[in-house]
């Protein structure tokens, strides 16, 4: 199956429950409210911030930011962005131009950075991660509107 990404808005109360061991971050991510990002999470992250593994800038936080929360799910613990960080990411994502991301796509840079899932030399490969951008934007918009944080996991 490989490394797949999951993301959802959660309340501060839910985050507190995970931190106290009263709830499981992976069960929250496995719920219907989560957006499934398939293996596109890493390519989208690289498109947004230009770094394969770091949370560079506000856009870098969208999929790899936040603080570790809960148990290791196989590829590390889930990550949690508090409501203030989630709102900042929402604002930054709102300003992202899809056409600019598409034009900036450099398959050789993706291959050199070993961006998962190593499909970047295929025709129209950029469409795969870009196909999940609206789902990520939607999670951050919902979080910002409700005053919630965002939970991210790679499993």
C-alpha positions in Angstrom: 0.0 0.0 0.0 2.8 2.4 0.7 2.9 5.7 2.7 -0.5 7.4 2.5 -1.5 10.7 4.0 -4.5 11.6 6.0 -5.6 15.0 7.2 -8.6 16.4 9.2 -9.7 19.3 11.3 -10.0 18.6 15.0 -11.0 20.6 18.0 -8.7 21.6 20.8 -10.7 19.3 23.0 -9.9 16.4 20.7 -6.2 17.3 20.6 -6.2 17.5 24.4 -7.8 14.0 24.6 -5.0 12.6 22.4 -2.3 14.3 24.4 -3.8 12.9 27.7 -4.1 9.4 26.1 -7.9 9.5 26.2 -8.2 9.3 22.4 -6.1 7.8 19.6 -4.8 10.1 16.8 -4.9 7.3 14.3 -8.5 6.5 15.1 -9.3 10.2 14.5 -7.5 10.1 11.2 -9.3 6.9 10.2 -12.7 8.6 10.6 -15.0 9.7 7.8 -14.1 13.3 8.5 -10.6 12.8 7.3 -9.3 13.5 3.8 -7.4 10.7 2.2 -4.4 12.0 0.3 -3.1 8.7 -1.0 0.6 8.8 -1.9 0.3 12.3 -3.3 0.9 14.0 0.1 4.7 14.1 -0.5 4.6 15.5 -4.0 2.1 18.2 -2.9 4.3 19.1 0.1 7.3 19.5 -2.2 5.3 21.6 -4.7 4.2 23.9 -1.9 7.5 24.5 -0.2 10.3 23.1 -2.3 11.8 20.9 0.5 11.3 17.1 0.6 11.2 16.6 4.3 11.3 19.9 6.1 8.3 22.1 7.1 9.8 25.1 5.3 7.7 28.3 5.6 4.0 28.4 6.3 3.1 26.3 3.2 5.6 23.7 4.4 3.5 23.3 7.5 0.4 22.3 5.6 1.4 18.6 5.4 4.5 18.2 7.5 4.2 20.9 10.2 2.9 20.9 13.7 3.9 19.0 16.8 4.0 15.3 17.3 0.9 14.0 18.9 0.0 10.5 20.0 1.6 7.2 19.2 3.9 6.2 16.3 1.7 5.0 13.4 4.5 3.3 11.5 6.0 6.4 10.0 6.2 8.4 13.1 3.4 10.0 15.2 0.7 12.1 13.8 1.3 15.9 13.7 -1.0 18.6 15.1 -1.2 22.2 14.1 -3.0 24.3 16.7 -5.8 26.6 15.6 -3.5 29.7 15.1 -1.1 27.8 12.9 -4.0 26.1 11.0 -5.5 29.6 10.3 -2.1 30.8 9.1 -1.7 27.8 6.8 -5.3 28.4 5.5 -4.4 32.0 4.6 -1.3 30.9 2.8 -3.0 28.0 0.9 -5.8 30.4 -0.2 -3.2 32.5 -2.0 -1.6 29.5 -3.9 -2.1 29.7 -7.6 -2.4 26.2 -9.1 -1.1 27.3 -12.5 2.0 28.7 -10.9 2.6 25.4 -9.1 2.1 23.5 -12.4 4.6 25.8 -14.2 7.1 25.4 -11.4 7.0 21.6 -11.5 10.4 20.2 -12.2 10.4 16.4 -12.5 14.2 16.3 -12.3 14.1 18.1 -8.9 11.4 15.8 -7.6 13.5 12.8 -8.7 16.7 14.2 -7.2 15.0 14.9 -3.9 13.6 11.4 -3.9 10.0 12.7 -3.5 7.7 9.8 -2.9 6.3 7.9 -4.8 9.0 8.2 -7.5 6.6 8.7 -10.5 7.8 12.2 -11.5 9.2 11.3 -14.8 5.8 10.1 -16.0 3.7 12.3 -18.3 1.4 14.7 -16.4 2.8 13.5 -13.1 2.2 16.9 -11.5 -1.6 16.3 -11.9 -1.4 13.6 -9.2 -0.5 15.8 -6.2 -2.4 18.8 -7.6 -5.5 16.7 -7.6 -5.4 16.7 -3.8 -4.8 20.4 -3.3 -8.5 21.3 -3.0 -9.0 18.6 -0.4 -6.2 20.0 1.7 -7.5 23.6 1.3 -10.9 22.4 2.3 -9.6 20.9 5.6 -7.8 24.1 6.5 -10.7 26.3 5.5 -13.0 24.2 7.7 -10.5 24.3 10.6 -10.1 28.1 10.3 -13.9 28.7 10.2 -14.5 26.5 13.3 -11.4 27.7 15.2 -10.0 24.1 15.1 -6.5 22.7 14.6 -5.4 20.2 12.0 -4.3 16.6 12.5 -1.9 15.1 9.8 -0.7 11.6 9.6 1.3 9.4 7.3 0.5 5.7 7.5 
